[in-house]
Amino acid sequence: MEARLNLFAQPVAAQFLKYVAAAGKAVSDSTLSATTQELVRIRASQINGCGFCLDMHTKEAAHAGESAVRLHLVATWREASVFTDAERAALELTEQGTRVADAAGGVTDEAWADAALHYDEEQLSALVCLIAVMNTFNRLNVIVQRPAGDYQPGQWAQWA
Protein backbone atom coordinates (compact mmCIF):
# COMPACT_ATOMS: atom_id res chain seq x y z
CA MET A 1 0.00 0.00 0.00
CA GLU A 2 1.25 3.46 -0.89
CA ALA A 3 0.06 6.90 0.08
CA ARG A 4 -1.89 8.80 -2.55
CA LEU A 5 0.70 11.56 -2.47
CA ASN A 6 4.22 11.81 -1.10
CA LEU A 7 3.92 15.02 0.89
CA PHE A 8 7.68 15.22 1.39
CA ALA A 9 8.27 15.27 -2.38
CA GLN A 10 6.02 18.27 -2.96
CA PRO A 11 7.64 21.65 -2.15
CA VAL A 12 4.52 23.31 -0.72
CA ALA A 13 3.57 20.30 1.40
CA ALA A 14 7.15 19.72 2.56
CA GLN A 15 7.42 23.36 3.68
CA PHE A 16 4.06 23.12 5.42
CA LEU A 17 5.13 19.93 7.23
CA LYS A 18 8.31 21.67 8.36
CA TYR A 19 6.25 24.43 9.97
CA VAL A 20 3.78 22.03 11.60
CA ALA A 21 6.68 19.93 12.94
CA ALA A 22 8.23 23.10 14.38
CA ALA A 23 4.94 23.88 16.10
CA GLY A 24 4.95 20.35 17.50
CA LYS A 25 8.49 20.88 18.80
CA ALA A 26 7.34 23.89 20.81
CA VAL A 27 4.86 21.59 22.55
CA SER A 28 7.41 18.79 23.00
CA ASP A 29 9.75 21.25 24.68
CA SER A 30 7.06 22.49 27.08
CA THR A 31 6.51 21.47 30.70
CA LEU A 32 3.57 19.24 29.74
CA SER A 33 4.74 15.72 30.60
CA ALA A 34 5.93 13.48 27.77
CA THR A 35 3.54 10.77 28.96
CA THR A 36 0.54 13.07 28.72
CA GLN A 37 1.69 14.27 25.32
CA GLU A 38 1.80 10.72 23.95
CA LEU A 39 -1.60 9.86 25.44
CA VAL A 40 -3.08 12.92 23.75
CA ARG A 41 -1.42 12.05 20.43
CA ILE A 42 -2.75 8.50 20.63
CA ARG A 43 -6.30 9.50 21.56
CA ALA A 44 -6.60 12.15 18.85
CA SER A 45 -5.25 9.65 16.31
CA GLN A 46 -7.77 7.02 17.42
CA ILE A 47 -10.66 9.45 17.07
CA ASN A 48 -9.50 10.64 13.64
CA GLY A 49 -8.75 7.14 12.36
CA CYS A 50 -5.12 7.98 11.59
CA GLY A 51 -3.37 4.63 11.48
CA PHE A 52 0.00 6.15 10.64
CA CYS A 53 0.03 8.46 13.69
CA LEU A 54 -1.42 5.75 15.91
CA ASP A 55 1.34 3.37 14.82
CA MET A 56 3.97 6.05 15.44
CA HIS A 57 2.82 7.24 18.82
CA THR A 58 2.00 3.87 20.36
CA LYS A 59 5.47 2.67 19.37
CA GLU A 60 7.12 5.84 20.67
CA ALA A 61 5.22 5.55 23.95
CA ALA A 62 6.15 1.88 24.36
CA HIS A 63 9.76 2.68 23.52
CA ALA A 64 9.71 5.36 26.26
CA GLY A 65 8.49 2.77 28.77
CA GLU A 66 4.71 3.14 28.65
CA SER A 67 2.94 -0.07 29.67
CA ALA A 68 1.06 -2.17 27.16
CA VAL A 69 -1.98 -2.13 29.45
CA ARG A 70 -2.23 1.66 29.38
CA LEU A 71 -1.64 1.79 25.63
CA HIS A 72 -4.39 -0.77 25.04
CA LEU A 73 -6.82 1.12 27.27
CA VAL A 74 -6.44 4.65 25.88
CA ALA A 75 -9.52 4.18 23.69
CA THR A 76 -11.57 3.26 26.76
CA TRP A 77 -9.91 5.58 29.27
CA ARG A 78 -13.21 6.40 31.02
CA GLU A 79 -13.61 2.78 32.11
CA ALA A 80 -9.95 2.17 32.90
CA SER A 81 -8.40 2.63 36.34
CA VAL A 82 -4.85 3.07 35.04
CA PHE A 83 -4.96 6.79 34.24
CA THR A 84 -4.43 9.66 36.67
CA ASP A 85 -7.03 12.39 37.16
CA ALA A 86 -4.75 14.78 35.26
CA GLU A 87 -4.42 12.34 32.34
CA ARG A 88 -8.20 11.88 32.31
CA ALA A 89 -8.67 15.65 32.13
CA ALA A 90 -6.22 15.84 29.21
CA LEU A 91 -7.93 12.96 27.42
CA GLU A 92 -11.36 14.58 27.87
CA LEU A 93 -10.04 17.88 26.52
CA THR A 94 -8.50 15.97 23.61
CA GLU A 95 -11.79 14.29 22.79
CA GLN A 96 -13.82 17.46 22.96
CA GLY A 97 -11.17 19.47 21.09
CA THR A 98 -10.98 16.85 18.37
CA ARG A 99 -14.74 16.36 18.03
CA VAL A 100 -15.67 20.05 17.84
CA ALA A 101 -18.02 19.40 14.91
CA ASP A 102 -19.96 16.86 17.00
CA ALA A 103 -20.94 19.27 19.77
CA ALA A 104 -22.27 22.78 19.46
CA GLY A 105 -20.03 25.09 21.44
CA GLY A 106 -16.92 22.90 21.24
CA VAL A 107 -15.12 22.26 24.52
CA THR A 108 -17.37 22.49 27.58
CA ASP A 109 -16.66 24.77 30.51
CA GLU A 110 -16.57 21.66 32.71
CA ALA A 111 -13.87 19.98 30.63
CA TRP A 112 -11.83 23.18 30.62
CA ALA A 113 -12.21 23.70 34.39
CA ASP A 114 -11.17 20.10 35.06
CA ALA A 115 -8.06 20.49 32.92
CA ALA A 116 -7.27 23.79 34.66
CA LEU A 117 -7.31 21.99 38.02
CA HIS A 118 -4.40 19.82 36.88
CA TYR A 119 -2.38 21.99 34.52
CA ASP A 120 -0.96 25.50 34.79
CA GLU A 121 -1.43 28.02 31.97
CA GLU A 122 1.76 27.01 30.15
CA GLN A 123 0.73 23.36 30.25
CA LEU A 124 -2.83 24.20 29.20
CA SER A 125 -1.43 26.19 26.27
CA ALA A 126 0.77 23.24 25.32
CA LEU A 127 -2.19 20.89 25.60
CA VAL A 128 -4.39 23.05 23.37
CA CYS A 129 -1.59 23.44 20.81
CA LEU A 130 -0.84 19.71 20.88
CA ILE A 131 -4.47 18.84 20.20
CA ALA A 132 -4.47 21.26 17.25
CA VAL A 133 -1.16 19.96 15.86
CA MET A 134 -2.23 16.32 16.15
CA ASN A 135 -5.50 17.02 14.40
CA THR A 136 -3.50 18.64 11.59
CA PHE A 137 -1.12 15.69 11.24
CA ASN A 138 -4.01 13.22 11.46
CA ARG A 139 -5.95 14.94 8.73
CA LEU A 140 -2.94 15.16 6.42
CA ASN A 141 -2.25 11.44 6.79
CA VAL A 142 -5.89 10.39 6.48
CA ILE A 143 -6.42 12.48 3.34
CA VAL A 144 -3.38 11.01 1.57
CA GLN A 145 -4.01 7.54 3.06
CA ARG A 146 -0.55 7.19 4.51
CA PRO A 147 -0.10 3.52 5.40
CA ALA A 148 0.60 2.34 8.94
CA GLY A 149 2.72 -0.44 10.37
CA ASP A 150 6.29 0.24 9.32
CA TYR A 151 7.18 3.02 11.74
CA GLN A 152 10.29 2.54 13.89
CA PRO A 153 10.79 4.52 17.13
CA GLY A 154 12.93 7.58 16.50
CA GLN A 155 12.40 7.43 12.75
CA TRP A 156 11.26 11.06 12.53
CA ALA A 157 13.61 12.44 15.19
CA GLN A 158 15.11 14.89 12.71
CA TRP A 159 11.66 16.51 12.36
CA ALA A 160 11.12 16.87 16.10
C-alpha positions as CSV (number, residue, x, y, z in Angstrom):
1,M,0.0,0.0,0.0
2,E,1.3,3.5,-0.9
3,A,0.1,6.9,0.1
4,R,-1.9,8.8,-2.6
5,L,0.7,11.6,-2.5
6,N,4.2,11.8,-1.1
7,L,3.9,15.0,0.9
8,F,7.7,15.2,1.4
9,A,8.3,15.3,-2.4
10,Q,6.0,18.3,-3.0
11,P,7.6,21.7,-2.1
12,V,4.5,23.3,-0.7
13,A,3.6,20.3,1.4
14,A,7.1,19.7,2.6
15,Q,7.4,23.4,3.7
16,F,4.1,23.1,5.4
17,L,5.1,19.9,7.2
18,K,8.3,21.7,8.4
19,Y,6.2,24.4,10.0
20,V,3.8,22.0,11.6
21,A,6.7,19.9,12.9
22,A,8.2,23.1,14.4
23,A,4.9,23.9,16.1
24,G,5.0,20.4,17.5
25,K,8.5,20.9,18.8
26,A,7.3,23.9,20.8
27,V,4.9,21.6,22.5
28,S,7.4,18.8,23.0
29,D,9.8,21.3,24.7
30,S,7.1,22.5,27.1
31,T,6.5,21.5,30.7
32,L,3.6,19.2,29.7
33,S,4.7,15.7,30.6
34,A,5.9,13.5,27.8
35,T,3.5,10.8,29.0
36,T,0.5,13.1,28.7
37,Q,1.7,14.3,25.3
38,E,1.8,10.7,23.9
39,L,-1.6,9.9,25.4
40,V,-3.1,12.9,23.8
41,R,-1.4,12.0,20.4
42,I,-2.7,8.5,20.6
43,R,-6.3,9.5,21.6
44,A,-6.6,12.1,18.8
45,S,-5.2,9.6,16.3
46,Q,-7.8,7.0,17.4
47,I,-10.7,9.4,17.1
48,N,-9.5,10.6,13.6
49,G,-8.8,7.1,12.4
50,C,-5.1,8.0,11.6
51,G,-3.4,4.6,11.5
52,F,0.0,6.1,10.6
53,C,0.0,8.5,13.7
54,L,-1.4,5.7,15.9
55,D,1.3,3.4,14.8
56,M,4.0,6.0,15.4
57,H,2.8,7.2,18.8
58,T,2.0,3.9,20.4
59,K,5.5,2.7,19.4
60,E,7.1,5.8,20.7
61,A,5.2,5.6,24.0
62,A,6.1,1.9,24.4
63,H,9.8,2.7,23.5
64,A,9.7,5.4,26.3
65,G,8.5,2.8,28.8
66,E,4.7,3.1,28.7
67,S,2.9,-0.1,29.7
68,A,1.1,-2.2,27.2
69,V,-2.0,-2.1,29.5
70,R,-2.2,1.7,29.4
71,L,-1.6,1.8,25.6
72,H,-4.4,-0.8,25.0
73,L,-6.8,1.1,27.3
74,V,-6.4,4.7,25.9
75,A,-9.5,4.2,23.7
76,T,-11.6,3.3,26.8
77,W,-9.9,5.6,29.3
78,R,-13.2,6.4,31.0
79,E,-13.6,2.8,32.1
80,A,-9.9,2.2,32.9
81,S,-8.4,2.6,36.3
82,V,-4.9,3.1,35.0
83,F,-5.0,6.8,34.2
84,T,-4.4,9.7,36.7
85,D,-7.0,12.4,37.2
86,A,-4.7,14.8,35.3
87,E,-4.4,12.3,32.3
88,R,-8.2,11.9,32.3
89,A,-8.7,15.7,32.1
90,A,-6.2,15.8,29.2
91,L,-7.9,13.0,27.4
92,E,-11.4,14.6,27.9
93,L,-10.0,17.9,26.5
94,T,-8.5,16.0,23.6
95,E,-11.8,14.3,22.8
96,Q,-13.8,17.5,23.0
97,G,-11.2,19.5,21.1
98,T,-11.0,16.8,18.4
99,R,-14.7,16.4,18.0
100,V,-15.7,20.0,17.8
101,A,-18.0,19.4,14.9
102,D,-20.0,16.9,17.0
103,A,-20.9,19.3,19.8
104,A,-22.3,22.8,19.5
105,G,-20.0,25.1,21.4
106,G,-16.9,22.9,21.2
107,V,-15.1,22.3,24.5
108,T,-17.4,22.5,27.6
109,D,-16.7,24.8,30.5
110,E,-16.6,21.7,32.7
111,A,-13.9,20.0,30.6
112,W,-11.8,23.2,30.6
113,A,-12.2,23.7,34.4
114,D,-11.2,20.1,35.1
115,A,-8.1,20.5,32.9
116,A,-7.3,23.8,34.7
117,L,-7.3,22.0,38.0
118,H,-4.4,19.8,36.9
119,Y,-2.4,22.0,34.5
120,D,-1.0,25.5,34.8
121,E,-1.4,28.0,32.0
122,E,1.8,27.0,30.2
123,Q,0.7,23.4,30.2
124,L,-2.8,24.2,29.2
125,S,-1.4,26.2,26.3
126,A,0.8,23.2,25.3
127,L,-2.2,20.9,25.6
128,V,-4.4,23.0,23.4
129,C,-1.6,23.4,20.8
130,L,-0.8,19.7,20.9
131,I,-4.5,18.8,20.2
132,A,-4.5,21.3,17.2
133,V,-1.2,20.0,15.9
134,M,-2.2,16.3,16.2
135,N,-5.5,17.0,14.4
136,T,-3.5,18.6,11.6
137,F,-1.1,15.7,11.2
138,N,-4.0,13.2,11.5
139,R,-5.9,14.9,8.7
140,L,-2.9,15.2,6.4
141,N,-2.3,11.4,6.8
142,V,-5.9,10.4,6.5
143,I,-6.4,12.5,3.3
144,V,-3.4,11.0,1.6
145,Q,-4.0,7.5,3.1
146,R,-0.6,7.2,4.5
147,P,-0.1,3.5,5.4
148,A,0.6,2.3,8.9
149,G,2.7,-0.4,10.4
150,D,6.3,0.2,9.3
151,Y,7.2,3.0,11.7
152,Q,10.3,2.5,13.9
153,P,10.8,4.5,17.1
154,G,12.9,7.6,16.5
155,Q,12.4,7.4,12.8
156,W,11.3,11.1,12.5
157,A,13.6,12.4,15.2
158,Q,15.1,14.9,12.7
159,W,11.7,16.5,12.4
160,A,11.1,16.9,16.1
